Amino acid sequence: NNPIKAMRHSLHAILYASLSSSRAFSSPLLSSFIINNKNSPATLARVGSSSIRHHRHNIIRSSSSSSSHHLKMTSSADDDGGSATKNLVVDPFCFRQFSEKESSKGYAGAVFNISIEQFEEIVNSRYDVSNLQPGYAPFCKHIFLANDFTDARLNVLPITSENEHTLRTKYEARNERELPVLTRYFDKELLLEGKEESEVFPVAKYLDLILYSREQIEKENAAMGEAKEYGEVEKKAPWGIVSIKAQDVDHEHPMTPITAMRNALGKDQGGSGVELVRESYMEAYEYWKDHANVL
């Protein structure tokens, strides 16, 4: 019959209900509950189990609504077993860009000290389908993220009279099944002679995540005779990260002309089978005649 005691029990019940929903307790909801029932302690005392169930339902519904956007951009649970799914996964082709993999030792592009698991967690938390930018083909997309979680440095520089003597050329294939093509690049060791790395290569402001659709990845693997083993999470991810570029702009740099040529050769030669478009090729030429990658 003690109204204050009844109020305390009611509030405790609401708190318990909110915590049992595995969501953070909403203090605004609690304040609203008190304000709406501030007329008298007797009013609070009359709060019964049906009212508690009502507030528990509101807590769960409010929390689910506020977290739905976060869940959409990170991972979700399957109906059958609760195994997590991701929108973005790092494809094995991109493993060479992570220092935890042996293949990174021979890679001269951007290499990340962060683990693949951590990288996937961060990029999935920032994923929003509305931020997908078109690539050179329907199966290719880009996502540009602020580089506030890695120490990746720029590896594309303008060609100047001061650094052109460090330019070199070589035939290169990105893996043993690709057709080697002639590439032009800055020799990193020559660029760094007598200088600190930070003097030559600033930390990148943005990361360009280059994505291929799951269907395209499977087609290219089949054409190259590669039977790669993917886990359930990787199989269900709609996008595979096939390359990551560290850069200073939040838009795509043109593909190097030689890469466009190799892509046009077909999947069995390490390309994607996309026809060469002269207009796009000339746009790439205009950029890359004055720039080069650092290897």
C-alpha positions as semicolon CSV with decimal commas, in nm:
position;residue;x (nm);y (nm);z (nm)
1;N;0,000;0,000;0,000
2;N;0,311;0,226;0,007
3;P;0,294;0,433;-0,316
4;I;0,667;0,524;-0,306
5;K;0,760;0,158;-0,268
6;A;0,528;0,068;-0,556
7;M;0,686;0,337;-0,773
8;R;1,033;0,198;-0,694
9;H;0,923;-0,154;-0,787
10;S;0,774;-0,027;-1,113
11;L;1,089;0,159;-1,212
12;H;1,304;-0,140;-1,120
13;A;1,084;-0,358;-1,334
14;I;1,124;-0,125;-1,632
15;L;1,500;-0,117;-1,584
16;Y;1,513;-0,496;-1,568
17;A;1,297;-0,525;-1,878
18;S;1,520;-0,289;-2,073
19;L;1,838;-0,471;-1,974
20;S;1,690;-0,809;-2,057
21;S;1,627;-0,686;-2,410
22;S;2,011;-0,666;-2,458
23;R;1,982;-0,300;-2,551
24;A;2,117;0,008;-2,376
25;F;1,868;0,152;-2,127
26;S;1,701;0,468;-2,252
27;S;1,720;0,739;-1,986
28;P;1,490;0,969;-2,191
29;L;1,228;0,696;-2,177
30;L;1,263;0,673;-1,801
31;S;1,234;1,051;-1,768
32;S;0,926;1,046;-1,990
33;F;0,775;0,774;-1,775
34;I;0,824;0,981;-1,458
35;I;0,704;1,306;-1,616
36;N;0,392;1,145;-1,760
37;N;0,309;1,002;-1,421
38;K;0,408;1,294;-1,201
39;N;0,058;1,384;-1,081
40;S;0,088;1,176;-0,766
41;P;0,271;0,881;-0,613
42;A;-0,059;0,698;-0,616
43;T;-0,064;0,716;-0,996
44;L;0,280;0,557;-1,008
45;A;0,168;0,296;-0,758
46;R;-0,106;0,182;-0,996
47;V;0,149;0,086;-1,262
48;G;0,088;-0,284;-1,309
49;S;0,245;-0,562;-1,507
50;S;0,063;-0,463;-1,828
51;S;0,217;-0,114;-1,812
52;I;0,560;-0,263;-1,749
53;R;0,519;-0,489;-2,050
54;H;0,413;-0,186;-2,254
55;H;0,723;0,012;-2,157
56;R;0,946;-0,291;-2,216
57;H;0,799;-0,316;-2,566
58;N;0,870;0,054;-2,628
59;I;1,227;0,016;-2,505
60;I;1,292;-0,275;-2,741
61;R;1,117;-0,103;-3,032
62;S;1,299;0,227;-2,973
63;S;1,635;0,058;-2,939
64;S;1,577;-0,162;-3,245
65;S;1,483;0,142;-3,451
66;S;1,788;0,342;-3,341
67;S;2,023;0,053;-3,411
68;S;1,873;-0,068;-3,741
69;H;2,086;0,175;-3,942
70;H;2,399;0,052;-3,765
71;L;2,307;-0,311;-3,824
72;K;2,242;-0,243;-4,190
73;M;2,591;-0,106;-4,235
74;T;2,779;-0,369;-4,037
75;S;2,650;-0,721;-4,005
76;S;2,332;-0,912;-3,945
77;A;2,230;-1,257;-3,823
78;D;2,087;-1,537;-4,033
79;D;1,742;-1,660;-3,938
80;D;1,858;-2,019;-3,904
81;G;2,161;-1,996;-3,682
82;G;2,266;-1,640;-3,614
83;S;2,595;-1,655;-3,805
84;A;2,712;-1,304;-3,891
85;T;2,717;-1,172;-4,246
86;K;2,911;-0,879;-4,389
87;N;2,859;-0,644;-4,677
88;L;3,233;-0,614;-4,748
89;V;3,509;-0,873;-4,719
90;V;3,874;-0,853;-4,822
91;D;3,922;-1,085;-5,119
92;P;4,233;-1,309;-5,121
93;F;4,358;-1,111;-5,422
94;C;4,391;-0,814;-5,183
95;F;4,569;-1,007;-4,904
96;R;4,903;-0,878;-5,036
97;Q;4,808;-0,535;-4,898
98;F;4,810;-0,654;-4,536
99;S;5,135;-0,706;-4,348
100;E;5,000;-1,016;-4,171
101;K;5,019;-1,202;-4,504
102;E;5,345;-1,335;-4,647
103;S;5,256;-1,202;-4,995
104;S;5,278;-0,842;-4,865
105;K;5,658;-0,866;-4,846
106;G;5,689;-0,845;-5,223
107;Y;5,420;-0,580;-5,270
108;A;5,525;-0,219;-5,320
109;G;5,182;-0,057;-5,305
110;A;4,991;0,045;-4,992
111;V;5,041;-0,218;-4,719
112;F;4,839;-0,196;-4,399
113;N;4,963;-0,289;-4,052
114;I;4,605;-0,324;-3,930
115;S;4,472;-0,682;-3,941
116;I;4,227;-0,792;-4,208
117;E;3,972;-0,868;-3,936
118;Q;4,000;-0,518;-3,789
119;F;3,993;-0,357;-4,132
120;E;3,674;-0,543;-4,227
121;E;3,511;-0,448;-3,898
122;I;3,579;-0,077;-3,952
123;V;3,483;-0,057;-4,319
124;N;3,162;-0,253;-4,259
125;S;3,067;-0,017;-3,976
126;R;3,094;0,270;-4,228
127;Y;2,926;0,092;-4,516
128;D;2,621;0,257;-4,666
129;V;2,480;0,133;-4,995
130;S;2,406;0,494;-5,096
131;N;2,781;0,566;-5,091
132;L;2,866;0,309;-5,358
133;Q;3,022;0,488;-5,656
134;P;3,022;0,342;-6,009
135;G;3,338;0,176;-6,138
136;Y;3,454;0,092;-6,488
137;A;3,193;-0,185;-6,523
138;P;2,857;-0,272;-6,362
139;F;3,020;-0,531;-6,135
140;C;3,277;-0,280;-6,004
141;K;3,207;-0,017;-5,739
142;H;3,408;0,221;-5,523
143;I;3,371;0,339;-5,166
144;F;3,579;0,633;-5,045
145;L;3,654;0,649;-4,674
146;A;3,840;0,903;-4,465
147;N;4,173;0,749;-4,374
148;D;4,163;0,810;-4,001
149;F;4,238;0,451;-3,900
150;T;4,556;0,354;-4,092
151;D;4,900;0,502;-4,152
152;A;4,893;0,427;-4,527
153;R;5,094;0,676;-4,732
154;L;5,048;0,802;-5,085
155;N;5,208;0,583;-5,349
156;V;5,122;0,788;-5,659
157;L;5,330;1,099;-5,724
158;P;5,341;1,364;-5,997
159;I;5,642;1,345;-6,229
160;T;5,867;1,647;-6,186
161;S;6,213;1,749;-6,301
162;E;6,337;1,671;-5,948
163;N;6,216;1,309;-5,942
164;E;6,198;1,194;-6,304
165;H;6,546;1,042;-6,279
166;T;6,400;0,783;-6,037
167;L;6,152;0,650;-6,296
168;R;6,200;0,289;-6,403
169;T;6,016;0,036;-6,621
170;K;5,967;-0,338;-6,598
171;Y;5,739;-0,619;-6,708
172;E;5,510;-0,721;-6,428
173;A;5,225;-0,962;-6,353
174;R;5,026;-0,936;-6,032
175;N;5,014;-1,314;-5,999
176;E;5,152;-1,617;-6,183
177;R;4,844;-1,655;-6,403
178;E;4,834;-1,299;-6,535
179;L;4,996;-1,190;-6,859
180;P;5,300;-0,969;-6,775
181;V;5,270;-0,613;-6,905
182;L;5,514;-0,322;-6,922
183;T;5,480;-0,077;-6,633
184;R;5,643;0,255;-6,543
185;Y;5,706;0,342;-6,180
186;F;5,910;0,542;-5,932
187;D;6,184;0,345;-5,758
188;K;6,104;0,393;-5,389
189;E;6,462;0,347;-5,269
190;L;6,590;0,613;-5,509
191;L;6,318;0,856;-5,400
192;L;6,412;0,810;-5,034
193;E;6,786;0,861;-5,070
194;G;6,886;1,103;-4,794
195;K;6,524;1,172;-4,699
196;E;6,269;1,064;-4,440
197;E;5,964;0,874;-4,563
198;S;5,733;1,148;-4,433
199;E;5,913;1,404;-4,652
200;V;5,834;1,213;-4,971
201;F;5,514;1,023;-4,894
202;P;5,244;1,202;-4,690
203;V;4,983;0,995;-4,506
204;A;4,683;0,953;-4,737
205;K;4,367;1,147;-4,657
206;Y;4,136;0,890;-4,817
207;L;4,116;0,522;-4,900
208;D;3,957;0,408;-5,226
209;L;3,808;0,063;-5,173
210;I;3,768;-0,107;-5,510
211;L;3,488;-0,362;-5,495
212;Y;3,391;-0,650;-5,723
213;S;3,058;-0,825;-5,700
214;R;3,057;-1,180;-5,562
215;E;2,935;-1,307;-5,902
216;Q;3,224;-1,143;-6,091
217;I;3,483;-1,276;-5,847
218;E;3,350;-1,629;-5,894
219;K;3,355;-1,590;-6,274
220;E;3,715;-1,470;-6,278
221;N;3,829;-1,741;-6,038
222;A;3,668;-2,004;-6,259
223;A;3,823;-1,859;-6,576
224;M;4,168;-1,863;-6,412
225;G;4,119;-2,217;-6,287
226;E;4,134;-2,109;-5,925
227;A;3,919;-2,302;-5,680
228;K;3,944;-2,069;-5,383
229;E;3,795;-2,178;-5,054
230;Y;3,561;-1,918;-4,906
231;G;3,394;-1,936;-4,568
232;E;3,020;-1,892;-4,525
233;V;3,060;-1,524;-4,435
234;E;3,269;-1,455;-4,747
235;K;3,029;-1,646;-4,972
236;K;2,736;-1,436;-4,854
237;A;2,910;-1,097;-4,874
238;P;2,780;-0,912;-5,183
239;W;3,112;-0,727;-5,233
240;G;3,474;-0,833;-5,226
241;I;3,749;-0,572;-5,173
242;V;3,998;-0,648;-5,452
243;S;4,223;-0,344;-5,412
244;I;4,274;-0,048;-5,179
245;K;4,428;0,278;-5,295
246;A;4,570;0,536;-5,056
247;Q;4,514;0,883;-5,202
248;D;4,447;1,250;-5,133
249;V;4,113;1,284;-5,314
250;D;3,773;1,131;-5,247
251;H;3,713;1,026;-5,605
252;E;3,858;0,767;-5,840
253;H;4,192;0,812;-6,010
254;P;4,176;0,689;-6,370
255;M;4,284;0,330;-6,419
256;T;4,635;0,302;-6,562
257;P;4,619;0,258;-6,940
258;I;4,805;-0,074;-6,929
259;T;4,558;-0,212;-6,674
260;A;4,270;-0,117;-6,903
261;M;4,443;-0,304;-7,186
262;R;4,496;-0,612;-6,973
263;N;4,133;-0,611;-6,861
264;A;4,025;-0,611;-7,225
265;L;4,226;-0,929;-7,291
266;G;3,976;-1,145;-7,103
267;K;3,936;-1,334;-6,777
268;D;4,168;-1,618;-6,881
269;Q;4,460;-1,369;-6,905
270;G;4,394;-1,206;-6,570
271;G;4,159;-0,938;-6,702
272;S;3,788;-0,885;-6,654
273;G;3,677;-0,910;-7,017
274;V;3,555;-0,549;-7,031
275;E;3,593;-0,390;-7,373
276;L;3,840;-0,103;-7,404
277;V;3,663;0,234;-7,436
278;R;3,875;0,491;-7,617
279;E;3,732;0,790;-7,430
280;S;3,810;0,636;-7,090
281;Y;4,152;0,526;-7,211
282;M;4,241;0,879;-7,323
283;E;4,123;1,019;-6,990
284;A;4,356;0,775;-6,818
285;Y;4,640;0,872;-7,049
286;E;4,598;1,243;-6,965
287;Y;4,643;1,167;-6,595
288;W;4,912;0,900;-6,604
289;K;5,141;1,072;-6,853
290;D;5,222;1,310;-6,564
291;H;5,201;1,064;-6,272
292;A;5,346;0,729;-6,173
293;N;5,305;0,468;-5,902
294;V;5,579;0,413;-5,646
295;L;5,719;0,059;-5,630
